[in-house]
Amino acid sequence: MARMHAFRRSMPPRTLALLALVAIGAFVDGAILLLLLLSSSAQEASWWVTGIVLANLLPPVLLAPALGWVVDRIPGRLAWAGGFGVSGASTIGLALVDAPAASVALAGVQATCAVAVSATQFKLLPAAPGLTERRAASLVVTLAAVAGIVAPPVAALMSGIGIRAALVVCGALFVLCAVSVGLLVPGTGRAAVQRSSWHEIWLGTRSLGHMRSFAGFVPVMGAIVVATSMEGVAGVFYLQDVAGGAVGYGLILAAWAVGSLAGSSMTLLPGFRLGPGASVLLGAIGISAALLFEGLVPIAVPILLAFLVGGVANSVHNIGVRNLVYDTVPEELQGQAWAVVGALFSSGAALGNLLGTPGLLAQERALVIASGALGLGVAVVSAAVIALLHRRRGG
């Protein structure tokens, strides 16, 4: 309790309010996706669910570099408030339209705005009073973990008042966030940046050029995204068999979420000294070990305990990724850099979802084992290669 009071004292009210907006945005994003999936699954158009999933994937991936380029070149308040505002309008629009095609299009707009909001938050939060880059990274991952725990059950409860009404509530929350950002974030001038070519805008080549030291960690980051996405699909079936139904499956997933919250909170402690690169590698090893254990030991309670550890490792890994970008990319390019990283991860998640489909390459348990082995193998090899290169440079 004393630590919590000290945390509040070190944060000005304006900064606490900005963090609250980050939390609300993360919650609403998660709630909207679940509400749309619930709505589309009840419709006669069988392609609607697929359309909603693709709308949340393809536009953000394809437009991420350009969105990040825009974020780096307009006032932060405009980018953040504008992203929230357009998200609110498109979400309310989702509540008003009936045509499946219109719903898919609006879902794509909302998901694209989420990329702009995420890139803006990544760039602006470290400048808030009481925050540093590392503290901002830890807090954002903590808030995302909380939102991941809260959003699904709350969205399911909200659907009880009707999907349309629930979407209007979500849209109104986005609009409230937009107004709040306009009041809380000070106005700033445009960044002084060089003229950009088409490939710098649409492919992010300039921001990627500043991420050469980051590039050595890309294989392990990508492998972890693919591995966890594979398990996310195959594990739905495998863990329900192991745990004896949906309740046990839900408890095991909750253990991962609780571990994630604990891990992100741990990185806020003064004694946490793990650097970004070590966080990425050790976190990846912990995540992969948990997935491999899940497949090799088909017993619910040990898997639950392994998921607690895996959740801790997941947060350490994610915070390491954010801090690597902060350390390697100039501030004037961080919006685009983070948007590009998010697009790469979304692409990896799509591949993992495909590979994790039971029956496509193997059955559920074999896919879970393969996901853990993939992540662990790439993490160990990456750690060895990075250590060897570091030793040679030191020599």
Number of C-alpha atoms within 10 A of each C-alpha: 6 7 9 9 9 10 12 13 11 14 15 13 12 15 19 16 15 19 19 14 21 21 20 20 24 21 24 21 19 18 25 24 20 18 21 23 16 16 16 21 15 12 12 9 10 11 12 21 20 14 20 22 17 16 21 22 19 18 20 27 21 16 20 31 29 22 25 29 28 17 29 25 18 14 17 25 22 19 25 25 24 20 24 28 24 20 30 27 18 23 27 23 19 26 20 14 13 10 9 19 13 13 24 23 18 22 27 23 20 28 24 25 26 22 26 29 27 20 27 29 22 22 24 18 22 17 12 18 14 18 17 13 19 20 17 25 24 25 21 21 23 24 22 24 25 18 22 20 20 14 21 18 13 12 23 16 12 19 19 10 10 13 20 21 16 23 27 19 18 26 26 18 20 27 23 18 24 24 15 15 22 17 13 13 18 10 12 11 10 12 15 9 10 6 6 10 12 10 12 17 20 18 19 22 18 16 25 19 12 16 18 12 16 16 13 16 19 17 15 25 26 19 25 30 24 27 31 25 22 28 30 19 20 25 26 16 18 22 27 17 16 18 20 11 12 14 11 18 21 14 15 24 21 18 21 25 25 19 24 30 24 20 27 28 18 17 24 17 11 7 8 9 10 13 12 21 20 15 24 29 26 20 27 29 26 25 28 30 22 25 28 23 19 27 24 15 13 16 15 20 15 14 24 22 17 23 29 25 23 28 29 26 30 32 31 31 28 22 27 26 24 22 22 21 22 21 16 17 22 14 15 17 22 24 31 34 33 27 29 30 20 19 22 17 20 20 19 22 23 19 16 24 20 16 22 29 19 20 11 10 12 15 15 23 20 16 27 29 21 21 31 28 19 19 28 26 16 21 26 16 13 19 21 12 13 17 12 12 13 11 10 9 8 7 6
